[in-house]
């Protein structure tokens, strides 16, 4: 039972990291060089803060605090990606820790209702991303009847 809880928590944390990064990406989610990433940390933090402001009806004070948090963690995540390039396990672990830290800090800035809405929207985003990922995996496979 305890192991199942750890697996669920780990899966959620990973999904939140991926969801947050994807949520902050620009239209199309690609950089000029064709790779995923969506710009520098400041741009990602700005886009994420704007999305959160609209979604959560943040006050001006909350916008400033959330913006600072988003920038801080966007920079930390970029450093983590750069330091662990090619080592997916190390990067995933570090990203999950950073995401948890950020979530804890966000909970001190957002109201209970805002935090609940934020969590709900992230779960919805993660569900849609998984569906999309499943559809993508099906692409590119050749049908045995087509030759």
PEWONOR-V664801 format. One record per run of one state. SS is the DSSP state (@ for helix, = for strand, . for the rest). FROM is the first residue (numbers start at 0). TO is the last residue. If there is no record, write none. Layout:
BEGIN
((SS;FROM;TO) (SS;FROM;TO))
END
This chain:
BEGIN
((.;0;0) (@;1;22) (.;23;28) (=;29;29) (.;30;34) (=;35;35) (.;36;39) (@;40;55) (.;56;58) (@;59;82) (.;83;86) (@;87;108) (.;109;110) (@;111;137) (.;138;146))
END
